[in-house]
Amino acid sequence: MLRASWPRRSPAAAILLWQALGLAGGLAAVGALLAIGVSGFGSNVGVIGGLGVLAGRVASGQLIAPHQPPLLTVIRITFLMAGFALLALLYSVLVVAFADAIGARRRQRELLALLAHGDPKVPGALVIDYPAAAAYCLPGIRSQIVVSVGTLDLLAPAELTAVLAHERAHLRARHDLVLIPFTSLRRALPKSAGIAEAHRTVALLVEMMADDRALRVRGLLPKELATALVRFGTAGGADCAPAGALAVAEGELTARVLRLLTPPPPMSRAAQAAIVLTAALVVATPLLLLVTPLKARSRSTPAMLNGPFFHLLPPAPRDAESTWAAKRRAVKES
């Protein structure tokens, strides 16, 4: 999906699929470690059932089964602990990302209460006396849109209307909640180039989705929003948003401007439905594997003999004594 072109035709569907891939990846990684960990504690009951069996053994004080080597038990417990550690890590970075965003927005609102003021040119927004071009929104229960004096001097009235419509689209759709899981993954794996690229791609799709929603305002033309983005880019207003905010000039401005001026054909409803179904299947697969019992292969039956003619072969001896008896019978018959 990093190099695909169809996400720009339907950013909302692409974001949904990205969220499904991220959730499924985390579930699969945790589930694989837990599956190895519980493989010796009830292999025919699945991961969830195996955890239940393990909890029962711990409660009864029989963690190590008599027939299992201690080293194998130690390895399984190690994988089990690794699975729970990974789950705790993913959960903790998600909580920290939420807490950091809320804290940054609270501090920004405290500063705005001291420095910002209203202006009839931008009803419903706050204006800060800052010479550079800046326009961003602070999502939350007390959502706010903030523009700078430099923005008022830079943009024409129609372009300013387009910028405000873009920021209102961010607030209505709560795009900040879409980005937080990917921000937390980037914190958990800061050296992963794939995670960084996925975060950048989703951030661009979020901006494109806000562009599309802004263009639904009556009388607003794509050229006006594109011109405002170009002015922000040339004025250096892409890096003026504080932490926890969503700025109008974020993302790849060139890609957004080209998409506004030469919009791609919209994706059909059938294709969007197929993407939604794919996202649901992607998330359901690791969840089903967590609860589905895995049938263990019989130890006395080799895999190569599990064929359609296996029933024509005589049963294999079970122990050394039966093997010796079979050999003696064969000698007598010959």
C-alpha positions as CSV (number, residue, x, y, z in Angstrom):
1,M,0.0,0.0,0.0
2,L,3.0,2.3,0.4
3,R,3.4,2.6,-3.4
4,A,-0.2,2.1,-4.5
5,S,-2.1,4.9,-6.2
6,W,-5.7,3.9,-5.4
7,P,-5.6,5.2,-1.7
8,R,-5.7,8.8,-3.1
9,R,-9.0,8.0,-4.8
10,S,-10.6,7.0,-1.5
11,P,-8.5,8.2,1.5
12,A,-11.1,7.0,4.0
13,A,-11.1,3.4,2.8
14,A,-7.3,3.4,2.7
15,I,-7.1,4.7,6.3
16,L,-9.5,2.0,7.4
17,L,-7.3,-0.7,5.7
18,W,-4.2,0.8,7.3
19,Q,-5.8,0.6,10.7
20,A,-6.8,-3.0,10.1
21,L,-3.2,-3.9,9.1
22,G,-1.8,-2.3,12.2
23,L,-4.2,-3.9,14.6
24,A,-3.8,-7.3,12.9
25,G,-0.1,-7.1,12.9
26,G,0.0,-6.4,16.7
27,L,-2.5,-9.3,17.3
28,A,-0.5,-11.7,15.1
29,A,2.8,-10.9,16.8
30,V,1.4,-11.3,20.3
31,G,-0.6,-14.3,19.3
32,A,2.4,-16.1,17.8
33,L,4.4,-15.7,20.9
34,L,1.5,-16.9,23.1
35,A,0.8,-19.8,20.9
36,I,4.3,-21.1,21.3
37,G,4.1,-20.5,25.0
38,V,0.9,-22.5,25.6
39,S,1.7,-25.3,23.1
40,G,2.5,-27.7,25.9
41,F,-0.5,-26.7,28.1
42,G,-3.4,-28.1,26.1
43,S,-2.4,-27.9,22.4
44,N,-6.0,-28.8,21.3
45,V,-7.8,-25.9,22.9
46,G,-6.2,-22.9,21.1
47,V,-4.3,-20.0,22.6
48,I,-7.1,-18.7,24.8
49,G,-7.9,-22.1,26.1
50,G,-4.3,-22.9,26.6
51,L,-4.0,-19.8,28.8
52,G,-6.9,-21.0,30.8
53,V,-5.3,-24.5,31.3
54,L,-2.0,-22.7,32.2
55,A,-3.8,-20.6,34.8
56,G,-5.3,-23.7,36.3
57,R,-2.0,-25.4,36.6
58,V,-0.4,-22.4,38.2
59,A,-3.3,-22.3,40.7
60,S,-2.8,-26.0,41.5
61,G,1.0,-25.7,41.7
62,Q,1.6,-28.1,38.8
63,L,3.3,-25.8,36.3
64,I,5.8,-28.4,35.1
65,A,4.1,-31.6,33.8
66,P,5.9,-34.8,34.7
67,H,6.3,-36.0,31.1
68,Q,7.9,-32.7,29.9
69,P,11.6,-31.8,30.0
70,P,12.3,-28.8,32.3
71,L,14.2,-27.1,29.5
72,L,11.2,-27.2,27.1
73,T,9.0,-25.8,29.8
74,V,11.4,-23.0,30.4
75,I,11.5,-22.2,26.7
76,R,7.7,-22.1,26.5
77,I,7.4,-19.9,29.5
78,T,10.0,-17.5,28.0
79,F,7.9,-17.2,24.8
80,L,4.8,-16.7,27.0
81,M,6.4,-13.9,28.9
82,A,7.6,-12.3,25.7
83,G,4.0,-12.3,24.4
84,F,2.7,-10.6,27.4
85,A,5.6,-8.1,27.4
86,L,4.9,-7.2,23.8
87,L,1.2,-6.8,24.6
88,A,2.1,-4.5,27.6
89,L,4.5,-2.5,25.4
90,L,1.9,-1.9,22.7
91,Y,-0.7,-0.9,25.2
92,S,1.6,1.4,27.2
93,V,2.9,3.3,24.1
94,L,-0.7,3.8,23.0
95,V,-1.7,5.2,26.5
96,V,1.4,7.4,26.6
97,A,0.7,8.8,23.1
98,F,-2.9,9.7,24.2
99,A,-1.6,11.3,27.4
100,D,1.1,13.3,25.7
101,A,-1.4,14.6,23.1
102,I,-3.9,15.6,25.8
103,G,-1.2,17.3,27.9
104,A,0.2,19.2,24.9
105,R,-3.3,20.5,24.0
106,R,-4.0,21.5,27.5
107,R,-0.8,23.6,27.7
108,Q,-1.5,25.1,24.3
109,R,-5.0,26.1,25.5
110,E,-3.5,27.8,28.5
111,L,-1.2,29.8,26.3
112,L,-4.0,30.7,24.0
113,A,-6.1,32.0,26.9
114,L,-3.3,34.5,27.6
115,L,-2.2,35.4,24.0
116,A,-5.0,34.8,21.5
117,H,-7.9,37.0,20.7
118,G,-10.9,37.0,18.4
119,D,-11.2,38.7,15.0
120,P,-14.2,39.4,12.8
121,K,-12.3,38.1,9.8
122,V,-12.3,34.6,11.2
123,P,-15.5,34.1,13.3
124,G,-15.2,31.1,15.6
125,A,-11.4,31.0,15.5
126,L,-8.6,32.5,17.6
127,V,-5.9,34.8,16.3
128,I,-2.4,35.0,17.6
129,D,0.0,37.9,17.0
130,Y,2.5,35.8,15.1
131,P,4.1,37.2,11.8
132,A,4.6,33.8,10.1
133,A,1.7,32.0,8.4
134,A,0.2,29.4,10.7
135,A,-3.2,27.7,10.9
136,Y,-4.1,24.7,13.0
137,C,-6.7,23.1,15.2
138,L,-6.7,21.7,18.7
139,P,-9.1,18.7,18.8
140,G,-10.9,17.6,21.9
141,I,-14.0,18.5,23.9
142,R,-13.1,22.2,23.8
143,S,-11.8,22.2,20.2
144,Q,-10.4,25.3,18.8
145,I,-9.1,26.7,15.5
146,V,-6.1,29.0,15.6
147,V,-4.7,31.2,12.9
148,S,-1.9,33.8,13.0
149,V,-1.8,37.4,11.9
150,G,0.6,36.3,9.2
151,T,-2.1,34.1,7.8
152,L,-4.7,36.9,7.7
153,D,-2.2,39.0,5.8
154,L,-1.1,36.2,3.4
155,L,-4.5,34.7,2.3
156,A,-7.3,36.2,0.3
157,P,-10.8,35.9,1.9
158,A,-11.8,32.9,-0.2
159,E,-8.5,31.1,0.6
160,L,-9.0,31.8,4.3
161,T,-12.4,30.3,4.1
162,A,-11.0,27.2,2.5
163,V,-8.4,26.9,5.3
164,L,-11.0,27.2,8.0
165,A,-13.2,24.6,6.3
166,H,-10.2,22.2,6.2
167,E,-9.6,22.7,9.9
168,R,-13.3,22.2,10.8
169,A,-13.2,18.9,8.8
170,H,-10.3,17.7,11.1
171,L,-12.3,18.6,14.2
172,R,-15.6,17.0,13.0
173,A,-14.0,13.7,12.0
174,R,-11.5,13.6,14.9
175,H,-8.6,12.8,12.7
176,D,-6.3,13.0,15.7
177,L,-7.7,9.7,16.9
178,V,-6.8,8.1,13.6
179,L,-3.1,9.2,13.9
180,I,-2.5,8.3,17.5
181,P,-2.2,4.5,17.0
182,F,0.4,5.0,14.3
183,T,2.2,7.6,16.4
184,S,2.4,5.0,19.3
185,L,3.7,2.4,16.9
186,R,6.4,4.8,15.7
187,R,7.4,5.4,19.4
188,A,7.5,1.6,20.1
189,L,9.7,1.0,17.0
190,P,11.5,4.2,16.4
191,K,14.1,2.7,14.1
192,S,11.6,0.9,11.8
193,A,11.6,2.5,8.4
194,G,8.4,0.7,7.5
195,I,6.5,2.1,10.5
196,A,7.8,5.6,9.8
197,E,6.7,5.4,6.2
198,A,3.3,4.1,7.2
199,H,2.9,7.0,9.6
200,R,3.8,9.5,6.9
201,T,1.4,7.8,4.5
202,V,-1.5,7.8,6.9
203,A,-0.9,11.5,7.8
204,L,-1.0,12.4,4.2
205,L,-4.3,10.5,3.7
206,V,-5.8,12.3,6.7
207,E,-4.9,15.6,5.1
208,M,-6.4,14.5,1.8
209,M,-9.6,13.4,3.5
210,A,-9.9,16.8,5.2
211,D,-9.4,18.4,1.8
212,D,-12.2,16.4,0.4
213,R,-14.6,17.3,3.3
214,A,-13.6,21.0,3.0
215,L,-14.6,21.1,-0.6
216,R,-18.1,20.1,0.3
217,V,-18.6,23.7,1.6
218,R,-21.0,25.5,-0.8
219,G,-19.1,27.8,-3.1
220,L,-15.7,26.6,-2.2
221,L,-13.5,25.8,-5.2
222,P,-10.5,23.4,-5.2
223,K,-8.3,26.1,-6.7
224,E,-8.8,28.3,-3.7
225,L,-7.7,25.6,-1.2
226,A,-4.8,24.6,-3.6
227,T,-3.7,28.3,-3.8
228,A,-3.8,28.6,0.0
229,L,-1.6,25.5,0.4
230,V,0.9,26.9,-2.1
231,R,1.1,30.2,-0.2
232,F,1.6,28.3,3.0
233,G,4.4,26.3,1.5
234,T,6.2,29.3,0.0
235,A,5.8,31.3,3.2
236,G,7.3,28.4,5.4
237,G,4.1,27.8,7.3
238,A,4.3,24.0,7.3
239,D,6.2,23.8,10.6
240,C,4.4,26.2,12.8
241,A,1.9,23.9,14.4
242,P,2.5,22.9,18.1
243,A,2.5,19.4,19.4
244,G,-0.9,17.7,19.5
245,A,-2.4,20.0,16.8
246,L,-3.4,19.3,13.2
247,A,-2.1,22.0,10.7
248,V,-3.5,22.8,7.3
249,A,0.0,22.7,5.8
250,E,1.0,19.2,7.0
251,G,1.7,16.3,4.7
252,E,3.2,16.5,1.2
253,L,1.9,19.8,-0.1
254,T,2.8,19.0,-3.7
255,A,0.8,15.8,-3.7
256,R,-2.2,17.5,-2.2
257,V,-2.1,20.5,-4.6
258,L,-1.8,18.2,-7.6
259,R,-4.7,16.1,-6.3
260,L,-6.9,19.2,-5.8
261,L,-6.1,20.6,-9.3
262,T,-6.3,17.3,-11.1
263,P,-8.6,15.1,-9.0
264,P,-8.4,11.4,-9.6
265,P,-11.6,9.5,-10.5
266,P,-13.7,8.5,-7.5
267,M,-13.6,4.9,-6.4
268,S,-16.8,2.9,-7.0
269,R,-18.9,1.8,-4.1
270,A,-18.3,-1.8,-4.9
271,A,-14.5,-1.3,-4.6
272,Q,-15.0,0.6,-1.3
273,A,-17.1,-2.3,0.0
274,A,-14.5,-4.8,-1.0
275,I,-11.8,-2.8,0.9
276,V,-14.0,-2.6,4.0
277,L,-14.6,-6.4,3.8
278,T,-10.9,-7.0,3.4
279,A,-10.2,-4.9,6.4
280,A,-12.7,-6.9,8.5
281,L,-11.1,-10.2,7.3
282,V,-7.6,-8.9,8.1
283,V,-8.6,-8.2,11.7
284,A,-10.8,-11.3,12.1
285,T,-8.0,-13.7,11.0
286,P,-5.7,-13.3,14.0
287,L,-8.7,-13.2,16.4
288,L,-10.0,-16.5,15.1
289,L,-6.5,-18.1,15.4
290,L,-6.5,-17.1,19.0
291,V,-9.6,-19.0,19.8
292,T,-9.5,-21.8,17.2
293,P,-8.2,-25.2,18.5
294,L,-5.3,-26.5,16.5
295,K,-5.5,-30.3,15.9
296,A,-2.2,-31.9,16.9
297,R,-0.7,-34.5,14.5
298,S,-0.3,-38.0,16.0
299,R,3.3,-38.7,17.0
300,S,3.1,-42.3,15.8
301,T,1.9,-41.3,12.3
302,P,4.5,-39.8,10.0
303,A,3.3,-36.9,7.8
304,M,4.2,-38.8,4.6
305,L,1.8,-41.6,5.6
306,N,-1.2,-39.3,6.0
307,G,-2.4,-40.1,2.5
308,P,-5.5,-41.6,1.0
309,F,-4.1,-45.2,1.0
310,F,-2.9,-45.1,4.6
311,H,-5.8,-47.3,5.7
312,L,-4.4,-50.2,3.6
313,L,-1.2,-50.4,5.6
314,P,-1.0,-52.5,8.8
315,P,-1.0,-50.5,12.0
316,A,2.4,-49.5,13.3
317,P,3.6,-51.2,16.5
318,R,3.3,-49.0,19.6
319,D,6.3,-50.0,21.7
320,A,9.5,-52.0,21.6
321,E,7.8,-55.2,22.9
322,S,5.1,-55.2,20.2
323,T,7.8,-54.5,17.6
324,W,9.8,-57.6,18.7
325,A,6.7,-59.7,18.7
326,A,5.9,-58.7,15.1
327,K,9.4,-59.6,14.0
328,R,9.1,-63.1,15.6
329,R,5.8,-63.7,13.9
330,A,7.2,-62.7,10.6
331,V,10.1,-65.2,11.0
332,K,7.8,-68.1,11.9
333,E,5.5,-67.4,8.9
334,S,8.5,-67.4,6.6
